[in-house]
């Protein structure tokens, strides 16, 4: 699909890898200093701190993507990531837990701004007939990045014997590599350089929603795209408490386990590029995710069966993810693609923040076991599958 797409995919793969590597280093760092009994609380707070910037800045990233060159936005965010990774290394070196939360927030903010340009530039460098395939590759490599980032964090935790300053050198090096590759992407022109700067940036969201409402099923696609992150974020945050409390394993095992759900998502995303990439299939995929959630409660042992449950859950998640992404890309007006993805990302992270709150409610306030929390989420997801069935029966 061309050199520019390969470079873009490499840069966004490194970003996904680095985000998850850094986030898990922060999680292990905080659990190490606060104790294993704080695992659920650390996961909830870290999840909220990481997700909040996407709510605050995704729409801003959409404005940037429409008004300025998406290539330049990608390059600038990559350079800024290098700067803040240097600061993160210093804070970890001096055991500054509160400040590491601030850096985590900023790294997430850079990704929020990066996201709409990452997706919006695809249609500028890839022919329209290859958009579904290109989008599937980006989705797959995003989750392969999650796989390697999570694996690398867990592996570094083991190899360095929890010397966190040494671990932090790796995300710094990866940030530098991503910045270098971003400057190899050919410059793309702004699609709407005269776009007015909104006095209240969230007005762009309401305007985008009004525009999206004119296209049948566009809002449904945006909702589905966002809802996927509710399930994904909950699984990612709950799997470490599940490993510690239900399986009796150290936190790093949860990091290793989550790899398998990411592998499943990558497989599902690749399958969706070849077949079954329709919005009307979403309720079936949602039911598949619910079944995966129930299995954690019903059959947590022997240990190895969790690998199967996570891969299966991930495959249905990947199948669920690609159709709404592709629909937004293929049915948005060229000048609105960046803003539409910014709006979809905004709702994605509203759902992810909700997942952090639900995790805190279930595991910390109500003291429900992480194993049972999976079943409760599965029940909620069945309700969503029913709503989607009513909404997408006649969708393309």
Secondary structure, DSSP 8 states (H G I E B T S, - for coil): --HHHHHHHHHHHHHHHHHHHHHHHHHHHHHHHH-GGGHHHHHHHHHHHHHHHHHHHHHHHHHHHHHS-HHHHHHHHHHHHHHHHHHHHHHHHTT-HHHHHHHHHHHHHHHHHHHHHHHHTHHHHS-GGGHHHHHHHHHHHHHHHHHHHHHHHHHHHHHTTS-HHHHHHHHHHHHHHHHHHHTTS-----S-TT----SSTTHHHHHHHHHHTTSTTHHHHHHHHHHHHHHHHHHHHHHHHIIIIIS---HHHHHHHHHHHHHHHHHHHHHHHHS---GGGHHHHHHHHHHHHHHHHH---STTHHHHHHHHHHHHHHHHHHHHHHHHHHHS-GGGHHHHHHHHHHHHHHHHHHHHHHHIIIIIIS---HHHHHHHHHHHHHHHHHHHHHHHTT--
